[in-house]
Every structure is written in structure tokens, then in C-alpha cells.
Amino acid sequence: MCGITGIYAFNEVGRFFTINLFAANDTLSRRGPDTGNAFTHGYAGLGHRRLSILDTSSGGNQPMTDPAGRYTIVFNGEIFNFQELKQQLLQKGVAFHSTSDTEVLLHLYIREGEGCLYKLNGFFAFAVYDAQEDSLFVARDRMGIKPLLYSLDEDKFLFASEMKAMFAYGIPRDLDYASLQQFLQFNYIPAPHTIFQRVKKLLPGHFIKMKGLEVTQQCWYTIPQQYDRPGVSDYAGAQERLSQLLEASVKRRLISDVPLGAFLSGGIDSSVIVALAARHTDHLNTFSIGYKDEPFFDETRYANLVARKFKTNHTVFSLSNDDLYEHLFDMLDYTDEPFADSSALAVFILSKRTRKKVTVALSGDGADELFAGYNKHRGEYRIREGGLTTELAKGLAPLWNALPKSRNNPLGNKVRQLQKLAEGARLDEKDRYWRFATFTPASDARQLLSESSRTRAAEAELAERKARILQHLRQGGDFNEFLFTDVQLVLPNDMLTKVDLMSMAHGLEVRVPFLDYTVVEFAFSLPTEYKIDGRLKKKIVQDAFRSELPKELYNRPKHGFEVPLLKWMRNELQSLIQNDLLKDSFVAEQGIFDPAEVRRLKEKLFSANPEDVHARLWGLIVFQYWWKKWAKS
């Protein structure tokens, strides 16, 4: 796990920007704290910051060039099947000078070009420069676990793991106002777009090739959509197959030349990963976060049960709200593109403390999207199935609209969910997915923008982006299409972005066994009834491991975690809101948002019924803080 950056110039004007390569590379030092090097040749340059995981010797340093001096690679990630691939290459006469997976990837690319991608089991973003051809190849893994940003103009192609490296090249910081409106709706910006017009995200399962002035981008992987074709005879067989695939995935991800552990939240997903890892690791290191001041969200009791059952070396980081607040501005300072999933703060702190004990951690991310683990999945299922609950929710819509709603207490959260269910039941598949996936309706997000910003956020462009996101949802289509859309949208743009950015801020590599492509493809071969029914979400995951996990983990609500934003905004953050980031005069001078609408949100915040206004304000605070630090100049 590392940070990479590079440049491929088309002319002398573009070549001038290679002087920024070393500065860009240095911005990635927290991703790769061990070593940093750069390579230049003609019109091309590659930079690499290393977090040593496999072959910690200098033999694994990058950029890495083949013995003939033709090919040079920079690589961020891990190839978990590199040993098998290495054996195949050895049989073909390839000589190796290190025990790193980077060298295996380099030689595999030399022999198979883009075809090497189909043989890789891992997560990655990498670039290979061919000095003889003067060509560049960059690629991203199937699921989008590792990030890759790029900028292309008439003079050059730039790429990097993080936006802060792109800043070092002096990219134009012209806001993409359609992306801004999307951010206000989602709390993140869906790929391939970013907050800047001139910077894009390479989509998962895509590569870009450059030779001279010829630039091509291509999709090399999409998840097969073969619902109801699991290749097993029945549900019991499917459970067994899932167990086998997931254990193999976990075992692959235990390879490491540095200390390794696992996150253990106390939920089903992380508990399954720990159970499987414990079969192959004595006294596995596990890590949990507890919330002293927020008992509704504290799940350490369940994490401790799992840790005792599997005899792990367990550590609980028990946090107060003061601990959370203490790290808030460190997190915001590191965030180089607007990203307002408030649970990122917990991941930031967990990663920071975990890194003091291990360099690699396994996590249970991805299971919710693959196997229907969110409350919105239950809502979608109920609407499709119909019945009394759905009809009551629709009929009582005026009541839900009138009652107080909040994510921070059980009753208010239930009212919020019922209101959303009632709204969704009146919509078709595409509009319902959009409603469930966004925090703020498009009309409200647009209203928050100033008149000039609305003009720049072209509605035709926004409609095109929406259509692309929703393209896999058909009228009367399979429930799996809802999950497939989550895997394309929510998983890479929210969940995986959060984990990568917050963990790499501390030089911690996080591995996600549920997102091994063999598990993903199996998940999308399963019929709906294997994943969710009227009683269970993530049904097959729960049932496949029911005999192994503590019984207390079952039949309990999924809490997730909510940072106490409302309390902070009314207290510690009040001055920052009123006198700085959202001050009326500053908002007016900035010209991005409508001062009257911002003022209305602030008034609601301090009213007797704030509902979830703090969630909308959090997005504004994150953007304003980011804008002052990264974009204002």
C-alpha cells in the first residue's frame, strides 16, 4: 500500500510540469512513510511513496525498472495471488531479484500487457512506462478499492493517488458546480467526477493507455449480472460455497511481512472475518472503538464476545465525545476533496490508534452492499413485496411528516425511516433508489446554491449523471439491480473512499475480504431470497456462520455510528459556524451559496425541532473548511 503519482507530457509545455513531480510525490508521504523515490525519462515521470508490507527490503522499492531498462512501474496495493503468478513466470524463465509482488506484476505486464489484469487477485492502482515505445499504461482494480485521479489536457496527462498531489502540479482549481450539487445531495462526489472540472477519477475496472498523442480509456472488468444462477443446488449449498470462498479470500489476505490485525466492530461482517482469520492465525490482533458518551452506538460488548470466542488479542479504544472532537480538525485538514460522511471521523481515529500496533488490518466492508445489509434494503424489499407495513407507512405519511425525526435516538430514527419508506413507496425503481441514496432532495440542494452557482450547475449535465448512475435499474427488475447500483455508487465513492483516505492518513493498509472478486461474482449469482426476506437482511451471511458466532450477535438492531454533530454545532462548533465558515458576510462574499438559505438552516439548527438539519449543515461545514484550505487560492 502506497501513494503514486506521475506525468506523461505531449510536448515541451507539458514537459515543464515534470519539475513538480518530486513535490507531488512528497504530498503522499503519509500514505507511504517508509521511502520515496521518483523516475524521469524524456517526457515522462513516475513518483512513489512506499508503505512496506511485502519484502520490506530495498529490493521492493519503487519506481521499479526491469533489468533491460525498458519498463518502469509504480504500484499502489497488493496482489494476493502473486506467489502463484511468480511460479508461472519462473517456469517461463523469468529471474527475480526480490520477493515483492511489485516485481511479479511488472514482469507479468511485460509479457501480457493489459491482459495481465485478468490474472490479478488484489486491489491496486498502478502505472507502467515503456521507454522504448514512449507509452504509459495506468489501471485500477475491479472494485475501486484503491483510488486514482487524473487530469488530461492538450499538453499533459497527470495522475495521483490523492488530490493534494494534483495540487502540487498547479492544476486549475475551477469548481465543477454540478459536482458541488451532487456533493450537497450525497455528501460525496460520484466518480468519474471530482470537485474540479479538470480532474477526474479513473472508474473501477478501467485502464488508460497513452502513446504519443493517442489516449484511450477502456473498461476491462464489470461484475457479471447472472442473478439466480449460483451454480449450487440449494440454499445450504450456497451457504457452504460462500463460506469456502470467503475463507479462501481471508487466507489470501493474511500474507504480510509486517504485523497484521483486524477491525472488530461487533457486527456480523467483521465478526465473520475475524472468525475465518482466527482459523489461520493464533492470537489474532483485533481492534474496536467504544463510545463512552454515546451508549446507543456502543457495540463493544458484542466485539468482546467475539474476541473471547476466538481468543484474539483484543484492544478496545474507548472514546469520549471530547476525543472525537479533538481529532475533527486533523481529519478535515487531511481531506483534500469535499467528503462529508461523518463516520469517517471514527475510522480516522481507529486507524490512527490501530497503526500503533499493526501495519495491516482486515475489515468487513462490502458485505452490506453485496448481501443487502442496510435499512434501505429492507425498505426496498418491503415495497416490492407489498403488505400491511408498507400500506400503513404510506397511509400515515402525514403523521411521519409532522413528527420529530433524528438519527440520534431510536424513536426519532424510526420515524425518519418510516417517512422515507412512505415516500419511496410512491416512486418507481429509479426515483426510489435516488431518494434512498441521497441525504438531500435535488430541489433543496439546488436551492442552497447562489443564483450564479445554479447557472453553472447545468441541469442537463446533472440529469445525464443521474441517468448514468441509475442505468442498471429497470422497471420491475430484479432486487439485485438495487444492490448492483450500490456497488457501483455507494461502495467505491463513499465506503471505500472513506476507508482508504482515513487509513492511509496514518499509513495503515486495510484489506477487504468480502470484495475479493470471487466473492463478489458469487454474490451476484444469488437469488434475492438468499440475501433478504421479511425477517433477515444479509440472510446468507448470517446463516452461513450462525453456528460459529456468538448467538448474541443475532436478532439485534444494526446501529452504525453517528458523530454527535448536533451537540457540537450547538456548542463547540457554534462560533465556527456563526462567525467564520457560515457567517452571513463570508457566504455572501464567497458567492457560492445563497446566504438566505444558509441562514434558514442555521436558524433551524437552533430551533426546538432541528430534525436532521445538522446533516445538511455538516456538508456545508466540510465544504467551507475545504474551500478555505484547498480551493480559495
N, C-alpha and C positions, 0 to 999 in steps of 0.2 A: 504494500500500500504506500502510495507516494503522491507527489504532485508533479505534473508535467506541463510543459509549455513549448511553443515553437513558432517559427515563422518560415514561410515559403514565399519569396519575392518574385514578381513577374518582370521587374525592371529595376533600374538603378534607384528610382524614387522609393520603391518598396524596400530595396536592399538597405537603404539608410536606416530603417527601423530595427535592423539587427543589433544596433548599438544598445537597444533596450532589453535585449534577451536576458542579460545577467540580472538586471534589476527586476524583471518579471519573474525570473526563477527564484530570486530571494524572497519575494512576497509569499511563496509557497512553503517557507521554512517550517511552519507549524505542521503541515501535512507530512513533511519529510525532514525531521530534525537531525538525522544522522549524518548525511553527506549531501553535498550539492555540486553538480558539475554541468557544463554546457559544451556543446559541439557546434562548430560552424564550418560550412563548406560552400563556397560560392554564394548563391542567393538563398541558402537555407541555413537554419539554425534550430537546434533542439536543446531544451533545458530539462533538468531532472533534479528533484529533491527526494532523497531516499529515506524511507522508514524501513529499516532492515528487519525482515521477517524470515525469509528463507536464504540460506547461505549468507550469513552476516559478515563474511569476509569482504575484502575489497574486490574479490573476483566477481561479486554480484553488483558492483557499482554501475551506474548508467550516467550518460548515454553509453550504450554498448555497441561496439562495432565488430563485425565478423572478421576473421583472420585475413581475408582478402582485401579488406578496407573498403568494400563496396556498400554494404548495408549498415545502417546505424539505427538503433531503436531506443525509444523512451517508452516506458510501460508503467501504468498505474493499476495495481490489482494483484490478483493471484490466479494461477492456472492450477486447479486442484488435481487434474489428471496428468500433470507434466511428467511424472515418472514413467507412466505407460508410453507417452509420446516420445520420451527420451530413448526408451528401449527400441522403439521402432526406428528412430533416427540412427541409433548406434548400429543397428543391423544393416543400415544403408551406408555405413562408413563414416558417419559424422563424428568428429572428435570434439570433446567438450573440455573446457578449461575451468569450469565452475560447477557448483551443484545447484545453481539458481534456476528458477522457472523462466526467467527472462531470456537466458541463453537458448533454452529449448524453444521458446516462442520465436526468437529471431531465426533460428535455423529452420523451423517449420515454415515460417513465412518465405524464407529464401527459396525453399523447394516447392511450395504450393501456392504462394501468393495469397490472394483473398480466400482461396479455398481452405486455408488453414483455420479460418474462423469456425467452420462447421465441426472441427475436431476438438475445439476448446470447451472444457467444462470449468467455468470460473466466472469471475467478474473482472472487468477490465475496460480501460481506455488506453490505447497505445498509438504510436506513430512510428513509421519506418521510412527513412530517407534512403533512396537508391542513388548513390553518387554517379554511377555510370549512366543511368537514364536521366538523372536530374529530375526525379519524381518523388512525390510524397504520398503516403497512404496513411489514413487515420481511421480508427474504428472504435465502436462502443459495444459493450456486451448486450446480450439478448434482452435483459430486463431493465437496463438502465440503472444498474446499481452504482456504477462509477460515472461521474459527470464528465462532460467535455463541452466546452464553449468554443465558438469560433467566430471570426469576423472576416468577411471577404469583400474586397473592393478591387478596383482596376489595377492596383499596384501590388497587392499582397494578400496572403492568407495567414491569419493568426489563430492560434488555438491555445487553450489553457484549461486547467482543472477548476480554477476559480476566477471570478470576475476581477478580483484585486490584481491578478497578473495581467489581465487585459488592460486595466487602467495604466499599468506601467509602460505599455506601448503607446500611450497617448491617444486611445480610441476616442472618437467623438462621443460626447455624452448627451446626445439628443434623446429625450424621453420618447418612448413608444406609448402614446396615450391610450391606445386600445389595450395594451398590456396593463396599463395602470387601472383601467376599468375592470379588467379581469382580476387583477390583484384585489381590488375592493370587494369583488364577489367571492373569490375563493380563499383569500389570504395567502395565495401563492400565484405564480405565473406559469401557465401550462406551456410545455415545450411544443414547438421548437422556438417559441418567442422568449425574449427576455425584456427587462425594463428599458433596454436601449434599442433604438432602431437598427443599429449597425452590428449588434451581437446576437447570435442565435445559439441554441442548444442543439447539438447533434442528437437526433432521436435514438432511443434504444434500438439495437439490432440494425444499425445503419453504418455505412462507411463512406468516406470521401476519398477520391483519387485525384491527384494533380500531376500533370506533366506539361511543362510549358504553360501555355495559356488555357489549356483544356482542363476543366474542372467538372467532375461527375460525382453525384451523390446517389447512393443506391441502398435500398433495404435488403439486408441479407438474411433477416430472420423475422418471422411472425409466428405467433403461437398457433398451432393447428386448432381449428374450431371443429371438433368432432364429438359434439355432445352425444351422450347416450351410447358411446362405443368404448367402454373401459377395457375391453379385452379380457375380462374376467366374467365368471358365470353368474355371480350373485353378490349381494352386499357384503357377506362375510369374506368372500374372496377379494373384494375391493379393499376392505379394511386391512387384510393381510398384505396386499400389494402395496398399499400406502405405507404401511409400517416398514416393509423391506426397502422401498425407495428412499424413505426419509432417513432410515438408519444408515444406508449407504452414503447419503448426502452428508449427514453429520460426520461420519467417519472420514470422508474426504476432507472435511474442513477442520480436522484436528491436526493436520500437518503444520508444524511450526518449529522453528529453531529458537523461539523466544517464548516466555511464559504466556499461557493461554487460559481463558476462563469463559464464563457465560453470564449473560444478564438473566436474572430470575425475578420476574415481577410477581409471581404467584398466580398468574393466569394460566390457562391451558397451554397456550402456544409455547411460551418459554419453558414451562414445566416439561412438555414433551421433549424439547431439545435437550434439556438437562438430563432427563431420564435416559435418552439414547446416548448422549455423550458419556454418561457415567458407566455405561457398559464397556467403554473402551479407555477410560481414564480413571485411575484411582484418585480419590480425594480431589475431584474437580473443583477449581475455584469458581464460586458463584457470587453474584453481586446484586443487591436490591437497594431501592430507595424507599424510605418510610417518611411519612408526613406527620410530624408531631402535632401541628396545629390544624390539620385537616383530616380528622378521623374517617370522614366519609370516603376519602380516596385512598386511605392507607390499607395496603394489602400485604403487609409484611408477615402477618400471621400465616397466610397461605404459602408464602415463599419459604418461611421457616419449616413448615410441614414437609414441603418437597425436599428442602435441603437435608433435613434429618433422615427422610426415607432413603435418599440416595447417597448419604454420607459425604456430602460435599463440604469443602472448606468455605463456609458461607460468611459473607460480610454484609451487614446492613448499614447503609449510610442514612441515619435518621436526621431529617432536615426540618428546621423550623421555617416559618414564613420569612423570618429575617435572613436565614441562609439563602433562600431563593432570591430574595431582593438584592442581597449582596452580590450575586452573580449576574444580575439582569443586564447591567450596562457593559460588562465584559462580553456577554453574548451578543448584544446589539452592535458593539464595536467590531466584532468579527464578521457579522452578517453583511456581505457586500452586494446583495440584491434583496429587495423587499421580500420578506418571508415572515408571516405572522401566525404560524401555528404555535400557540403559546406553550404547548407541551415540549417544544424544543428546549426550553429552559431546563426542564428536568433531565433531558438527555444530555445537555451540555454539562450539568453538574455530575451526573452519573458517570459520564465518560472521563471527566477530569479526575474523579476520585478512583475510578477503576484503573486508569492508566498508571497510578502509583504502584499498582500491584501486578498488572499484566500488560502485554502489548497487543494482544488479540482477544476479542470477545465474540462469542456466538450470541445470536439473538433470534427471537421468534417472529420477526417482521415478515409480512407477506401472507400469513395464514388467513387473516381476516378477509383480504381481497380475493383470495383463491377459493375459499370454502364458505363464504357468507357468514362473517362473524360480527358485522356491525348491526346496530339497531335499525339502520336504514334498510338493511337487507330483510330484516323481519317485517318492516313496514311494506316493502315491495312485495314480499311473499303474501302477506295478508291481503293486500289489494288485489293481487292476481287471483287468489283463491276465493275472495269474497267472504261473506259470512257476517255474523252478528256484530263482531267487534268493529269491523270496517264501517258497517252501516251506522252503528251508534256514533262512531267518531265523526262521520260525515254529518249526521243529524244534529250533533251537539257542537258543531263548528262555532256558532255564535258564543257559546259558553267558553270554549278554549280561547277565543279571541279576546274575551273580556277578562279572563283570569290572569293573575301574575305568572310570568314564565321566567325560569332561570335554570342554568346548567348547574348551579352550585348547591342545590338542595333537592332531595328526592321528589317532593311533590311538585315543585316548580318545573323540574326536568321532565316529569311525566306529562304535565300539561303541555309543555313545549313539543314533546314528541307526538301527542295526540293532535295538536293543532297541525303539525306537519303532515301527519297521516291523513287528516281530513282534507287538507289542501291537495295532497298527492293523489288522493282517490278521484279527484275531479279532472285529472290531467291524463294525457296519453303517455306512452312509454318514454318518449324523448323529453317532453317537458317535465315529466315527473322525475326523471333522473337528474335533470338540471336543477330542479328545486331541491332535491335531496343532497346534491353535491355542493351547492353554494350556500354561503352564510347570509348573503345579501341579495335580494332581487336586483335584476339589471336596472330597473327603473330607479331604485333607491341609490344604487352605486353611481348611476349617471347624474342623478340629482346632486350628489355630493361634489361633483366636478364643477369648476367655474365654466362660464359660457365659452370661453376660448378653448378650454380643455375638451369640452364636449364636441366642439367643431373638429378638433384634431383626432378625437377617438371616433373614427368613421364607423357608422352603424353597419355599413355594408361589410367592412372588414371584420367587425365583431360577429356578424351573422355567419360569415364564412368560417371563422374559427370555431364557432359553436357547432356548425354542421359537421366539421371535421371530427370534433370530439365525440359527437353523437352518432357517427356514421354506422356503427355496428348494431345499433338498436333498431329493431323492426317492429312494426305494429303487430301485436300478437306473437312476437318472437319468444325464444327460449329465455328462461330466467338467467341462464349462464351468460347471455349477452350483457346483462346488467353488471355481472362480475367482470366480464372481459373488459368492459369500458372502465371499470375501476382500476384494473391492472394497467390499462393504457394511460389513465389520467391521474388518479389519486396516488397510486403506488409510486411511480417514478418522480412525480412533481411535488408531492407532499412528504410521504413517509420516508422514501429513500433519500431525498434531498435533506430532510431533517437529520437523519441518522448519519449520513456522510459528512455533512458540514459540521455538526456538533461534535462528532467523534474525532474527526481529523483536525479540529481546532486544538486537540490535545495529543495528536499523534497516536491515536488508538484505532486499530483496524477492527471493524465489525463485520462478521460473516453471517450470512442469512441462509441457512439450510433449506427453508421452505421454498426458496427461489432457485434452487437447482432446476435446470430446465427439464430434467426427467420428472420431477415432482410437479412442475407447472403443467407440463403436457398431459400428465395423468389426471391432474385436477380438472382440466378442460375436456377430458373424455368422459367425465362422470355425469350422470343424470342429476337433475335438480334434487330429487328426493333423497339422494345420498348426502347432500350438503345441508339441507334445511327442510324442516317440516313445521307443523303447528306448535311443536314443543321445543325443538332444539335448533340452534344455529351451530354452524361448523360441526354438523352431526357426525360425519365420518371421522373427523379428527378426535372428537370426544370419545366416540365408541371404540375406535381402534386402540386407544391407550387407557381405556377405563379400568382395566384390571391392574394396571401398573401405577397409576397416580392415586394420591390420597383422595378418598371419597369426598372430603370436604370441599374439593375444588369444583365439584359438580353442583348444578342447580343453584347457583348464586349469581347475582347480577354482575354484569361487566361494567366497571366504573370508569376505566380510563383515568385520566387526570386532568384537572382544571387548575391552572395557576390562579391564585386569589386576586385576579385583576381588579374586580370591583372594589375590594378593600383598599388596594394600593392606589387606585385612581382617586378615591375619596380622601386619601391620607397622604402617603409618601409621594405619590406622583402628581398630586394636585397642583403644586407650584409649576412643575414642568409643563403640565397641560395648560394652565391658565396664563402663565407668564412667559412661556417660551414656545414650545412646539406648536401649540394650537391657540396662541394668543391672537386675538382678532386682527391686530395691525400686521402681525407677521404673515398670517394666512392671506390677508388682502394684498400685501406687497409681493408675496410669492406668486400669486396669480394662478395656482394650480387648482385650488379648491374654492368652493362657494362659501364665503365667510358666514353668511346667514345660516346655511345648513350645518356647518360645523358648530356654530353657536347653539343651534337647536339640539344637537347631540349632547353638547356639554350640559345644557340645561336639564335634559332628561337624565343624565348621569347623576345629578344631584337631587333628583326628584324622589318622591316617595315610592314610585314604581319604575325603577330603571330598566326592568326586564333584562335583555341581553345586550343593551346598548354598549356595554364595556367591550364586547367582542368586536363591534364595528370601530369603536374608538381605538382599540389596540392596533388594528390595521393602520389607522391614521398615524398613531404614535410611531409605529415601526417605520412607516414610510418617511415621516418627517425627520426622524432621527437619522435614517439612512441618507436622505436627501442632503441634510446639512453636512454629513461626514464625507459622502462619496460623490454626490452629483452637483452640488451647488457651484463648485469651482469650474 
